[in-house]
């Protein structure tokens, strides 16, 4: 978590917009525990992890949308979603990730 906060601070000091993504719900088997976090800056750089790689790309895309709109977003990925399966969410569970801009 310190790595995430250090990245946020460094990016903000450099003038970047930053979004924070956090695991807020896990049902069944999930790749990360509640509270796992990842920060994304407006250049698409990432620090931390919310899924160990299986849905990180989709979370980065959602974070960039959040940064462009300023509106927080709750994303849900499940094994049964075609998109989640194609992204590699094969753990069999459901993961909910809340993404918000960091001010």
N, C-alpha and C positions, 0 to 999 in steps of 0.2 A: 504494500500500500504506500510506503514511503516513496518508492520509485514513481508511482502515479502522481503523488503530490509534488515531488521534485520536478517532474515533467511539466505539470500545470504551471507551476511558478516560473520555470525557465521560459516557457512559451509565452506566458502573459507578459513577462518582462521584455520579451522581444517583439511585443505588439500583436501576437497571434490571438485569434479567437479560439476558445477551447470548449469542447463538450466532454461531459463525464457520463460514462455508461456504467451502470451497476446491475448486478444480478439481484432482482427483488423477489423472484419466485422460482422454485424448482419443484416439479412434481415428477415422481418416479426417479429414474436415473438421470443425473445431470453431470456435465463435465466439470463444473465449478460450483462451489458452495455459495450460499446467500452472502451478499456483500462483496463478492469479487468485483473488481473495478478495472476500467480501462479508460484512458483519456485519449482524445483525438483532437488534433489541431486543424485549422483551416487549410493546411497543406496536405492533410491526410496522413500525417505522421501519427504513430500510435505508441503508447506506453501502457503496460499492464495487459491483462487478459480477462475476458469474461466467459470464454468457452474453450480455451486450450487450442483454438484454431478452427473448430468446426463451423462456427457462424461469424467469426471475426470480420470477414469481408463485408457481410451484410450489415453488421453493426457499424462499421466504418461508414458505409454509404448512408445509413440512417443518421449517424452523427453529423455528417456533412449537411444533410437536409435540415437537421435541427439548427445547426449553425447559420444556415442561410435564412431560415424562417424565424429563428428565435423561439420557436414553440417546442416544448418538451414532447417526447414521444415514448410510448410504452410499446415495445416489440415483443411478440410471442413467437417462439420457435418450437415446433413439435416434430416428433418422428414421423407423424402421419402427413405433415405438410410436404408436398412435392418439392417446394423450394428448400426446405430444411434438409430433406434427404439429399438433394443434389448438392447442397453445401456441405454435407458430411455429418449432420446431426444424427448419428446412428446409435446414440446411447439409449434410445428408447423412451426418453422422458420429455418433459416440457420445460422450457426455460423462458422466463420473463425478464426482459432487460429494460430498465428505465434509463432514458438518455435525456440529459438536460444541458443547456449552456451554462458555463461557469462564469460568474461575474466577479 
